[in-house]
């Protein structure tokens, strides 16, 4: 069955960096676009970044452009999110998923990112 396992979150000071990873299994990873979402306390889950199946195309929400970079390694069935210049408002639980989203409504456990002084 499909599994998405996010890791790499943590507590950093504003301006710091983190690299998130998402290990995928149970589907043909190299054929599917992937995404990163985040959900802050009391807010709806929002799309952060997308990457095409081959990795040649990316898209970012305006608030992270120039600071975050999405990438993927199809040989490892893993998608990454490099986050630089973290801001307090980036604090959230971060999730990966397919794009479009999995029709089953499945989400992994996510990884907590906290930017705080």
Residue pairs with C-beta under 8 A, 6 or more apart in sequence:
1 26
2 24
2 25
2 26
2 27
2 102
2 104
2 106
3 23
3 24
3 25
3 26
3 108
4 22
4 23
4 24
4 95
4 96
4 97
4 106
4 107
4 108
5 22
5 23
5 24
5 108
5 109
6 20
6 21
6 22
6 94
6 95
6 96
6 108
6 109
6 110
6 111
7 20
7 21
7 22
7 23
7 111
8 18
8 19
8 20
8 21
8 111
9 18
9 20
9 93
9 94
9 111
9 112
9 113
9 114
10 18
10 112
10 113
10 114
11 114
11 116
12 18
12 86
12 113
12 114
12 115
13 115
13 116
13 117
14 86
14 87
14 88
14 115
14 116
14 117
15 85
15 86
16 86
16 115
17 82
17 83
17 84
17 85
17 86
18 83
18 86
18 113
19 80
19 81
19 82
19 83
20 36
20 80
20 81
20 83
20 94
20 96
20 111
20 113
21 78
21 79
21 80
22 34
22 36
22 78
22 79
22 80
22 81
22 96
22 108
23 76
23 77
23 78
24 34
24 77
24 78
24 79
24 96
25 77
27 98
29 74
29 77
30 53
30 54
30 74
30 77
31 53
32 53
32 98
32 99
33 50
33 51
33 52
33 53
33 98
33 99
34 50
34 51
34 70
34 72
34 79
34 96
34 97
34 98
34 99
35 47
35 48
35 49
35 50
35 51
35 96
35 97
35 98
35 99
35 101
36 47
36 48
36 49
36 70
36 79
36 81
36 94
36 95
36 96
37 45
37 46
37 47
37 48
37 94
37 95
37 96
37 97
38 45
38 46
38 48
38 90
38 92
38 93
38 94
38 95
38 113
39 45
39 46
39 92
39 93
39 95
39 110
40 89
40 91
40 92
41 92
43 92
45 95
46 61
47 61
48 60
48 61
48 64
48 68
48 81
48 94
49 58
49 59
49 60
49 61
49 64
49 68
49 70
49 81
50 57
50 58
50 59
50 60
50 70
50 99
51 57
51 58
51 70
51 71
51 72
51 79
52 58
53 74
54 74
55 71
55 72
55 74
58 69
58 70
60 68
60 70
63 89
64 83
64 90
67 83
67 84
67 85
67 86
68 81
68 82
68 83
68 84
69 81
69 82
69 84
70 79
70 80
70 81
70 82
71 79
71 80
71 82
72 78
72 79
72 80
73 80
79 96
81 94
81 96
83 90
83 113
86 113
86 115
87 115
88 115
88 116
89 115
90 113
90 115
91 113
91 114
91 115
91 116
92 112
92 113
93 110
93 111
93 112
93 113
94 110
94 111
94 112
94 113
95 107
95 108
95 110
96 108
97 107
97 108
